[in-house]
């Protein structure tokens, strides 16, 4: 590759200092930069960064790397995304985030615009009675963008408007797909060409989606040869010439489904499957400066990807970057308008993230920033993808992180992710896994049934299995680690946040022989109360009843049977209960009710509550949490622990 020699020079290591012990704060401190994007003229970079309880935006001049402006919005306000509307004006999507485990799905997001020099800041869209999504930046109309707008109180669905980025005034577009539309997609010229119609049923599985396309000047349904009752369909982009539309779907797989990338050609009306992984869904994409789809990423394994357009010049650049940064994730975040400059991010299991600017004319790369500059790759350890089989034969996938130089008879922390539905663990930098490994613990993460990333059938397999087969998958992963000789069977603890906090406490109730201790972090513990009076923000969702009935279970007797609060008498090991007093996703009543039950049963536990949200966001709180968690693990499964079988 012509870029290889130049880009390899970027990898020259600075003189490194190997710490005997990395300070806890270095693992869990705020990101110095989250994302960076290049202005259309290539002279400026906008980036968001964490500061206190906020995520702010700054604009930096590339010629001297001086910050010319910074934007702050107040306590717990996060700039989640941002865009260059033109060379002079930036758009900022801002939401209130009260915890680092809060899912951004459905979060109320406001839209601001401001000049790059910090002047003329204006609130364009306030998310109160309606929500929006940016559909296209309309570079040919520098004062307007295309948005999709949805009114909460109405059932008319999403409709498209152009929005003035200086005054916030809207203009309705007359030509839109029919029905209640949940998503729209414009082609690379900013013309609406695809839409997803939503037909709500009485129950979750009665809901239907229909793909509409703009064909021969008219909106038409694209009839798919469905092999499933209700397939997933997600618009994914267009070729640069706008003659072909891409979408993700599983319509052609009756069972054992995964996302496939499909291409629909508007000229010959052909529909073709372009790419599909053996077991993984599609996780991300790379586009060229002209909007062309270059490559797709899969969530499985180590940085797996597939090129879609192998002849595009930007694909050659992407291929060179991927070769230069082998076994790392490479993402081009933005180009200048001429396609001569590319800003890209590199990350891996041992690299939290670095940003570079590449000049395609000069064939030179320039380092810009690191996400966590205090962590060095040589201080960290690899994360290994693992495969195992559940007791009922279901294939499971996960990730194992081991302490440096150690492979067998290790103290093990099984770390259960939250969600649980649709969320998944993936390969890459994980601060918790690295922290545990740095202190001598093996860390195992498993994508139990119900997790996302492995097709709709795999996610559906978790329905009504909360505390049952989902929990069995976690236990089977632990037994796999023991059978492989990785874990010392007498030194295993279970830990998790949110749903993972539930799984941690339920794990020592359901499988007491496996674990020597448990840490429940902002977990759900009182299942009959869950989403039915606990005061959580999610309980106020219009469709929460459908979701609970189809995914968790609504009968009180069943919920009681899987509720940690009601089974504390079976707990035989020490617990560490951690919660945020300001948690709005899983209110602290869950931890308080668990505490009352433990006290009444005379059970041993450690308690930590901080004035924080769903997952501690303040760095001081994180450092205290992980230092105390480490002490807890050291006491019960560490080298000096005297853990014995029950």
C-alpha positions in Angstrom: 0.0 0.0 0.0 1.3 3.4 -1.0 0.3 4.9 2.4 1.9 2.1 4.5 5.4 3.5 4.9 4.1 7.0 5.8 1.5 5.8 8.2 3.8 3.4 10.0 5.8 6.3 11.1 2.9 7.4 13.2 3.3 4.3 15.3 6.7 5.2 16.7 6.4 5.0 20.4 7.2 7.9 22.7 9.7 7.2 25.4 7.5 5.1 27.7 7.3 5.0 31.5 6.0 1.7 32.7 4.2 2.2 36.0 4.4 -0.4 38.7 0.7 0.4 39.3 -1.4 2.6 37.1 -3.4 5.1 39.1 -7.1 4.2 39.1 -8.0 7.6 37.8 -6.1 7.0 34.6 -8.6 4.2 33.7 -11.7 6.1 34.6 -10.9 9.8 34.0 -13.0 11.8 31.5 -12.1 11.6 27.8 -9.9 14.4 26.7 -11.7 14.2 23.4 -14.7 12.0 22.3 -14.9 12.8 18.6 -13.5 15.2 16.1 -14.8 16.4 12.7 -13.2 18.5 10.0 -14.7 21.7 8.6 -15.6 21.7 4.9 -12.6 23.9 4.0 -10.3 21.7 6.1 -9.0 24.6 8.2 -10.8 23.9 11.5 -11.7 20.9 13.7 -14.6 20.7 16.1 -14.4 18.2 18.9 -16.4 17.3 22.0 -14.7 16.6 25.4 -15.7 15.8 29.0 -15.4 18.3 31.7 -17.0 17.9 35.2 -20.5 16.7 34.6 -20.6 18.1 31.1 -19.6 17.1 27.5 -18.6 20.4 25.8 -17.7 21.4 22.3 -14.7 23.3 21.1 -13.4 24.5 17.8 -9.7 24.4 17.0 -7.6 26.0 14.2 -5.5 23.4 12.5 -2.7 25.7 11.5 -1.6 26.2 15.1 -3.9 23.8 17.1 -5.2 26.7 19.1 -8.8 26.5 20.4 -10.8 29.5 19.2 -14.1 28.8 21.0 -15.7 26.5 23.4 -19.4 25.9 24.2 -20.9 24.8 27.5 -24.6 24.1 28.3 -24.7 23.5 32.0 -24.7 20.7 34.6 -25.2 17.2 33.1 -25.6 18.7 29.6 -23.8 16.6 26.9 -23.0 17.5 23.3 -23.8 14.0 22.0 -23.1 14.8 18.4 -22.1 17.8 16.3 -21.9 18.8 12.6 -20.3 21.4 10.4 -23.3 23.1 8.7 -20.8 25.2 6.7 -17.3 26.7 7.3 -18.6 29.3 9.7 -21.4 27.5 11.7 -21.5 24.4 13.8 -24.6 22.4 14.9 -24.6 20.8 18.4 -27.1 18.1 19.6 -27.4 18.5 23.3 -29.1 16.3 26.0 -29.2 15.9 29.7 -27.3 12.8 30.7 -27.5 11.7 34.4 -25.2 8.7 34.5 -22.6 6.9 32.3 -24.8 3.8 31.9 -27.8 5.7 30.5 -28.8 4.5 27.1 -29.1 7.4 24.6 -32.0 5.7 22.8 -35.1 7.9 23.2 -33.2 10.7 25.0 -34.6 14.2 24.5 -32.1 16.1 22.4 -32.0 19.8 21.7 -30.4 21.3 18.6 -28.2 24.4 18.8 -26.2 26.3 16.2 -23.4 28.8 16.7 -20.6 30.5 14.7 -17.3 28.8 15.0 -15.8 31.9 16.7 -18.3 31.4 19.5 -20.8 34.1 18.5 -24.5 34.0 17.5 -25.4 30.9 19.5 -29.1 30.0 18.9 -31.4 27.2 20.1 -32.9 25.9 16.9 -35.0 23.1 18.2 -36.2 22.4 21.8 -37.2 18.8 22.4 -40.5 19.2 24.4 -43.6 18.3 22.4 -41.6 17.0 19.4 -38.3 15.3 18.5 -36.1 15.6 15.5 -33.3 13.8 13.6 -30.9 15.4 11.1 -31.4 13.8 7.7 -29.0 15.8 5.5 -26.8 18.9 5.9 -27.7 20.3 2.4 -24.3 21.7 1.6 -25.8 23.4 -1.5 -28.0 25.4 0.8 -25.6 26.7 3.4 -28.3 28.3 5.6 -30.6 25.2 5.8 -30.5 21.6 6.8 -33.0 18.8 6.3 -34.6 17.3 9.4 -37.2 14.7 10.3 -39.6 15.8 13.0 -41.9 13.8 15.2 -44.7 15.1 17.5 -45.0 13.1 20.7 -48.7 13.9 21.2 -49.6 12.9 17.6 -49.6 9.5 15.8 -48.8 11.0 12.4 -45.1 9.8 12.6 -42.0 11.6 11.2 -42.3 14.3 8.6 -39.5 16.2 6.8 -38.7 19.9 7.1 -35.9 22.2 6.1 -34.6 24.1 9.0 -33.0 27.5 8.9 -29.7 27.2 11.0 -29.7 30.9 11.8 -33.3 31.6 12.8 -34.7 28.1 13.5 -37.7 28.6 11.1 -39.0 25.4 9.4 -40.4 24.7 5.9 -42.5 21.6 5.4 -41.7 19.3 2.5 -44.9 18.3 0.5 -43.5 15.2 -1.1 -43.2 12.5 1.7 -43.9 8.8 2.0 -47.4 7.8 3.3 -48.4 6.3 6.6 -47.0 6.7 10.1 -43.3 7.0 9.3 -40.6 6.2 11.9 -37.5 6.9 9.8 -36.6 8.8 6.6 -33.4 8.8 4.5 -32.3 11.3 1.9 -29.9 10.5 -0.9 -26.5 12.3 -1.2 -28.2 15.3 -2.9 -30.5 15.8 0.0 -33.6 14.4 -1.7 -35.9 12.1 0.3 -35.8 8.6 -1.3 -36.6 6.1 1.5 -38.9 5.8 4.4 -40.0 3.2 7.0 -43.8 3.1 7.7 -44.8 1.7 11.2 -48.1 0.0 11.8 -48.8 -0.4 15.5 -50.4 -3.6 16.7 -52.0 -4.5 20.0 -48.9 -6.3 21.2 -45.2 -5.9 20.5 -45.0 -8.7 17.9 -48.1 -7.3 16.1 -46.1 -4.2 15.0 -45.3 -4.1 11.3 -42.8 -2.1 9.2 -43.0 -1.3 5.5 -40.2 0.0 3.3 -41.2 2.9 1.0 -39.0 4.1 -1.9 -39.2 7.1 -4.2 -39.4 5.3 -7.6 -40.2 7.0 -11.0 -41.3 10.1 -9.2 -43.8 8.3 -7.0 -43.6 6.8 -3.5 -44.0 3.0 -3.7 -43.8 0.1 -1.3 -40.7 -2.0 -2.0 -42.1 -5.6 -1.9 -39.6 -7.8 -0.2 -39.8 -11.7 -0.5 -40.2 -12.0 3.2 -39.3 -15.2 5.0 -40.1 -13.7 8.4 -43.4 -12.4 9.8 -42.0 -9.0 10.7 -38.4 -8.5 9.4 -36.2 -5.7 10.4 -35.5 -3.0 7.8 -33.0 -0.2 8.3 -32.1 2.4 5.6 -28.3 2.5 5.3 -27.3 5.0 2.5 -26.8 5.5 -1.2 -24.1 5.1 -3.7 -22.4 8.4 -4.7 -24.4 8.6 -8.0 -27.7 8.0 -6.0 -28.7 5.2 -8.4 -28.5 2.5 -5.6 -29.9 2.5 -2.1 -28.6 0.3 0.7 -30.5 -1.1 3.6 -30.0 -3.7 6.4 -32.5 -6.5 6.8 -33.1 -10.1 7.8 -36.2 -10.5 5.6 -34.7 -13.5 3.7 -33.8 -15.7 6.7 -36.6 -17.6 8.3 -34.4 -18.7 11.3 -30.9 -18.1 12.6 -31.0 -14.6 11.1 -28.4 -11.9 10.9 -28.3 -8.4 9.3 -27.6 -8.5 5.6 -26.6 -5.5 3.6 -28.9 -5.2 0.6 -28.7 -3.0 -2.5 -31.7 -1.8 -4.5 -30.9 -0.4 -7.9 -33.5 2.2 -9.0 -32.7 1.8 -12.7 -33.1 -1.9 -13.2 -35.2 -2.4 -10.0 -32.9 -5.3 -8.9 -32.4 -6.3 -5.3 -29.2 -8.0 -4.2 -27.6 -9.2 -1.0 -24.2 -7.6 -0.8 -22.7 -8.8 2.5 -23.5 -10.9 5.6 -21.4 -12.3 8.4 -21.5 -15.9 9.5 -22.9 -15.1 12.9 -22.7 -11.3 13.5 -24.8 -8.3 12.7 -23.4 -5.3 10.9 -22.2 -2.7 13.4 -20.8 0.3 11.5 -19.9 1.7 8.1 -17.3 3.9 6.4 -18.2 6.4 3.7 -16.2 8.3 1.2 -16.1 12.1 0.9 -18.9 11.8 -1.7 -21.2 9.6 0.4 -20.2 6.4 -1.2 -20.4 3.3 1.1 -16.8 2.0 1.3 -16.9 -0.7 4.0 -19.0 -2.2 6.8 -17.9 -3.3 10.2 -19.1 -6.4 12.1 -19.4 -6.4 15.9 -17.8 -9.9 16.2 -14.2 -10.7 16.8 -11.3 -8.4 16.4 -12.0 -5.4 14.1 -13.7 -7.5 11.4 -14.8 -5.6 8.3 -15.7 -6.0 4.7 -15.0 -3.7 1.8 -18.1 -2.9 -0.3 -16.6 -0.6 -3.0 -13.1 -1.8 -3.8 -12.4 0.6 -6.6 -13.2 3.9 -4.9 -10.2 6.1 -4.2 -11.2 6.6 -0.6 -11.3 2.8 -0.2 -7.6 2.8 -1.1 -7.0 5.3 1.6 -9.1 3.3 4.1 -7.3 0.1 3.2 -3.9 1.8 3.7 -5.0 3.0 7.1 -6.3 -0.4 8.2 -3.0 -2.0 7.1 -0.9 0.6 8.9 -2.9 0.2 12.0 -3.3 -3.6 11.9 -5.7 -5.2 14.3 -7.2 -1.9 15.3 -10.5 -0.2 14.5 -10.0 2.6 11.9 -12.9 5.0 11.3 -12.8 8.0 9.0 -15.0 10.6 10.8 -14.9 13.3 8.1 -13.4 14.7 5.0 -13.0 18.2 3.7 -15.3 19.1 0.8 -12.6 18.4 -1.8 -11.8 15.0 -0.4 -8.1 15.9 0.1 -8.1 15.8 3.9 -9.4 12.9 6.0 -9.8 13.0 9.8 -9.7 9.5 11.2 -9.8 7.7 14.6 -7.8 4.6 15.6 -8.7 2.4 18.6 -8.3 -1.1 19.9 -8.5 -3.2 23.0 -5.2 -1.5 24.2 -5.9 1.9 22.6 -8.7 4.0 24.0 -8.6 6.1 20.8 -6.3 8.4 18.9 -7.2 11.0 16.2 -5.1 11.8 13.1 -5.4 14.0 10.0 -4.3 12.6 6.7 -3.4 14.8 3.7 -4.1 12.8 0.5 -2.1 15.2 -1.6 1.0 15.4 0.5 0.6 11.8 1.7 1.3 12.8 5.2 -0.4 12.1 8.5 -0.6 14.3 11.6 -1.4 13.3 15.1 -4.1 15.4 16.7 -5.3 14.0 20.1 -5.8 11.0 22.3 -8.9 10.0 24.3 -6.9 8.9 27.4 -3.3 10.1 27.0 -2.3 8.8 30.4 -2.8 5.1 29.3 -0.1 3.6 27.1 -0.7 0.5 25.0 2.3 -1.3 26.4 0.8 -1.1 29.9 -2.4 -2.8 28.8 -3.3 -6.3 27.8 -5.2 -8.0 24.9 -8.9 -8.8 24.9 -9.6 -12.2 23.4 -12.9 -13.2 21.6 -14.2 -16.5 22.9 -16.9 -18.9 21.8 -18.8 -21.4 23.9 -22.0 -23.4 24.0 -24.9 -22.9 26.4 -26.4 -26.0 28.1 -29.3 -26.1 25.6 -26.9 -25.9 22.6 -27.2 -22.2 21.8 -23.9 -20.7 20.6 -22.6 -17.9 22.8 -19.8 -15.4 22.2 -17.9 -13.3 24.6 -14.6 -11.6 25.5 -11.8 -12.6 27.9 -9.2 -10.3 29.3 -6.3 -11.9 31.2 -3.6 -10.4 33.5 -0.2 -10.0 31.7 1.7 -13.3 31.6 -1.0 -15.4 33.3 -3.3 -17.9 31.7 -4.6 -20.4 34.2 -6.1 -20.9 37.7 -6.9 -17.2 38.0 -9.3 -15.3 40.1 -12.2 -14.5 37.8 -14.7 -11.6 37.6 -17.6 -12.3 35.4 -18.8 -8.9 34.2 -22.5 -8.9 33.0 -23.6 -6.1 30.7 -26.7 -4.0 31.1 -29.7 -3.6 28.9 -30.3 -6.5 28.7 -32.1 -6.6 25.3 -30.3 -5.3 22.3 -27.2 -4.3 24.3 -23.9 -6.2 23.8 -20.3 -6.3 24.7 -17.8 -5.9 21.9 -14.1 -6.0 21.2 -12.2 -2.9 22.0 -10.9 -0.8 24.9 -12.8 -1.6 28.1 -11.7 0.4 31.2 -13.1 -2.1 33.7 -11.6 -5.2 32.0 -8.2 -3.5 31.8 -8.4 -2.3 35.4 -9.3 -5.8 36.7 -6.5 -7.4 34.6 -4.0 -4.8 35.8 -4.7 -5.9 39.3 -4.4 -9.6 38.6 -8.0 -10.7 37.8 -9.3 -12.4 34.7 -12.4 -10.7 33.3 -15.0 -12.5 31.3 -17.9 -10.8 29.4 -20.5 -13.0 27.7 -23.3 -11.9 25.3 -26.1 -14.0 26.8 -29.3 -14.6 24.9 -31.3 -11.4 24.5 -28.1 -9.4 23.7 -28.0 -7.6 20.4 -25.5 -8.1 17.6 -26.3 -11.7 16.7 -29.6 -11.4 14.9 -33.2 -11.0 15.9 -33.7 -14.7 16.8 -30.9 -14.5 19.3 -32.3 -11.4 20.9 -35.8 -13.0 20.9 -34.4 -16.1 22.7 -34.0 -13.9 25.8 -37.6 -12.9 26.0 -39.3 -14.0 29.3 -35.9 -15.5 30.3 -34.9 -12.7 32.7 -33.4 -14.5 35.6 -33.7 -17.9 33.9 -32.0 -18.9 30.6 -30.3 -15.5 30.4 -28.8 -16.2 33.8 -27.9 -19.7 32.8 -25.9 -18.4 29.9 -23.8 -16.3 32.4 -23.3 -19.4 34.6 -22.4 -21.5 31.6 -19.7 -19.0 30.7 -18.3 -19.3 34.2 -18.3 -23.1 34.0 -16.6 -22.8 30.6 -13.8 -20.7 32.1 -13.3 -23.3 34.8 -13.3 -26.2 32.4 -10.7 -24.4 30.3 -8.5 -24.1 33.3 -8.6 -20.3 33.1 -10.5 -19.7 36.3 -9.8 -21.0 39.8 -13.3 -22.4 40.7 -12.9 -21.3 44.3 -12.1 -17.6 43.4 -15.0 -16.3 41.2 -17.1 -13.2 41.7 -19.9 -11.8 39.6 -20.3 -8.1 38.9 -22.5 -5.9 36.7 -24.3 -2.6 36.2 -28.0 -1.9 35.6 -29.4 -5.3 34.4 -25.9 -6.6 35.1 -26.4 -5.5 38.7 -29.6 -7.6 38.8 -27.7 -10.5 37.3 -24.9 -10.2 39.9 -27.3 -10.5 42.9 -29.6 -13.0 41.2 -26.5 -15.1 40.3 -25.5 -15.8 43.9 -29.2 -16.7 44.6 -29.7 -19.0 41.6 -26.2 -20.5 41.4 -24.7 -20.2 44.9 -22.1 -22.8 44.3 -20.3 -20.7 41.6 -19.6 -17.4 43.3 -17.7 -16.2 46.3 -19.0 -12.6 46.2 -21.1 -10.3 44.1 -21.1 -6.5 43.2 -24.5 -5.0 42.2 -24.1 -1.6 40.6 -27.3 0.5 40.0 -29.2 -2.8 39.6 -32.9 -3.7 39.4 -33.6 -5.8 42.5 -37.4 -5.5 43.2 -38.9 -7.0 40.1 -42.7 -6.6 41.0 -41.9 -2.8 41.4 -39.9 -2.6 38.1 -41.4 -0.1 35.7 -44.7 -0.2 37.8 -44.3 2.6 40.2 -40.6 2.7 40.8 -40.5 6.3 39.4 -38.1 5.5 36.6 -38.0 7.6 33.4 -38.5 4.4 31.3 -41.7 3.6 33.1 -43.3 6.6 31.5 -42.8 5.4 27.9 -46.0 5.0 25.9 -45.1 1.4 24.8 -43.6 0.2 28.1 -46.6 -2.1 28.8 -46.1 -3.9 25.4 -42.4 -4.3 26.1 -42.8 -5.6 29.7 -45.4 -8.2 28.6 -43.4 -9.5 25.7 -39.8 -9.3 27.1 -39.8 -9.5 30.9 -43.2 -10.8 32.0 -46.1 -9.1 33.7 -47.5 -11.7 36.1 -46.8 -10.8 39.8 -46.1 -14.4 40.8 -43.5 -14.7 38.0 -41.9 -11.4 38.8 -41.8 -12.4 42.5 -40.1 -15.7 41.6 -37.1 -13.8 39.9 -36.9 -10.9 42.3 -33.7 -10.7 44.4 -35.4 -8.7 47.1 -37.7 -11.6 47.8 -35.0 -14.3 47.9 -32.2 -12.9 50.0 -32.5 -15.8 52.4 -30.6 -17.9 49.8 -27.6 -15.6 49.6 -24.5 -17.2 51.3 -21.7 -14.8 50.1 -20.7 -11.2 50.8 -22.3 -8.5 48.6 -21.3 -5.0 47.6 -24.3 -2.8 46.7 -23.6 0.5 44.8 -26.1 3.0 43.7 -26.6 6.7 42.7 -29.0 8.7 44.7 -30.0 10.6 41.6 -30.6 7.6 39.4 -33.6 8.1 37.2 -33.3 4.9 35.1 -33.2 2.5 38.1 -34.3 4.6 41.1 -32.5 4.0 44.5 -35.7 2.4 45.9 -34.4 -0.8 44.4 -31.2 -0.7 46.4 -33.0 0.5 49.5 -35.5 -2.3 49.3 -32.7 -4.8 48.9 -30.9 -3.3 51.9 -34.0 -3.7 54.1 -34.4 -7.3 53.0 -30.7 -8.1 53.7 -30.8 -6.4 57.1 -33.9 -8.4 58.1 -32.2 -11.6 57.0 -29.0 -10.7 58.7 -26.9 -10.9 55.6 -23.4 -9.4 55.1 -23.0 -6.6 52.6 -21.0 -3.5 51.8 -22.8 -0.3 50.8 -21.9 2.7 48.7 -24.2 5.4 47.6 -23.0 8.6 45.9 -24.9 11.7 44.8 -24.7 10.6 41.1 -26.9 9.0 38.5 -27.3 5.7 36.6 -23.6 4.8 36.6 -21.3 7.3 38.2 -20.2 10.1 36.0 -18.1 12.2 38.4 -14.5 11.0 38.2 -14.0 11.2 42.0 -17.0 8.9 42.5 -15.6 6.5 39.9 -12.2 6.3 41.5 -13.8 5.7 45.0 -16.0 3.0 43.5 -13.3 1.0 41.8 -10.8 1.4 44.6 -13.4 0.0 47.0 -14.4 -2.7 44.5 -10.8 -3.8 44.2 -10.5 -4.0 48.0 -13.7 -6.1 48.0 -12.4 -8.5 45.4 -8.9 -8.7 47.0 -10.6 -9.7 50.3 -12.8 -12.4 48.9 -11.0 -13.9 45.8 -7.6 -12.2 45.8 -4.2 -13.9 46.4 -4.7 -13.6 50.2 -8.3 -14.8 50.2 -9.2 -18.1 51.8 -12.1 -18.9 49.5 -13.3 -22.5 49.9 -16.2 -24.3 48.3 -19.5 -23.9 50.1 
